Amino acid sequence: MNHIVTVEQAVTAFAPDIEPTDAELDAIELEMPAILAAVDLLDAQITSMDRPANELDARRIRRARNRVLSARRKLSNRSAAASVPGGAA
């Protein structure tokens, strides 16, 4: 018979490494507009699930989806511009 034991010491041994680094916090801050747009899209989709579909719900979802796409485009353009050294050749 195998006994199940806790591994509390192994988990808490790395407690200083649990906090995010400054670089990770900066990356989260950079992605925050895309994250908030995705939350708004989910909110619009969840709201429309509780009642029969109507034109206002469809418009709200469409606008939220466009905001998500716009935020992702801005994020990808920003990261692509940051990774390209130099200008156009």
N, C-alpha and C positions, 0 to 999 in steps of 0.2 A: 504494500500500500504506500503510495506517495503522499506526503503531507504538503499542503499548500502553506507557504510561509510568506510573510510580507517582506518587501524589499524597500522598506522606508528609508533605511540608511543609504542605499544606493541612489534613491531618487533625490533625497535632500542633500546629498554630498555635492551636487552641482548647483546649488541654490544661487550663487552669484552669476551663473551663466543663464539664468532664466530670464532676466530682464533684457529687453531689446537694446541693441546698440544704437548709437547716434545715427549711423548709416541706415539702419532698419527703420528708425523713426522718420528719417528724412524721406525714405522711399514710400512709407505709408502716407506721409503728408503730400507727397507728389501725386499719389494715386487717389487721394481723398475725393476730388470731384467725380471721378469715375465710380467710386464706391457709393457716394451719395446718390448719383444718378441711377445706379442699379437698385438701390434701396427704394427710390421713388417709383421705379418701374414695377418692382415686386409689390409695392403698396397699391399701385393702380390695378395690377392684375388680381390681387387678393380681394380688393374692394369690389371688383366686377364679378367675382365668383359668387357673392352673396345675394345677387338679384339678377333678374333677367337682363340680358344685354341690351344696351341702348346706344344711341349715337354719341352721347356725352362720354360714356365709359370708353367707347372705342377711340374717341378723339384724345382722351386723357392717356390711354395706353400708347397710342401712336406718338404723341408728343414726348412721353417719357422714354419710349424706345429711341426716338431721335436724339434726345439729350444724352442717352447712354452712348449711342454711336458717335456723337460729337465729342464727348469727353474722352472716349477711347481713341478717337482719331487725334485729338490734341495731345494725348499722352504718348501715343506712338510716334507722332511727329517730333515731339520734344525729345524723346529718348533717341530717335534716329539722328536728330541734329546734334545731340550731345556725343554720339559715338563716332561721328564722321570727323576725322582730323583734317584740317585745312578746308579750302573752298573748292569751288568747281574748277575742273581742269580744262 
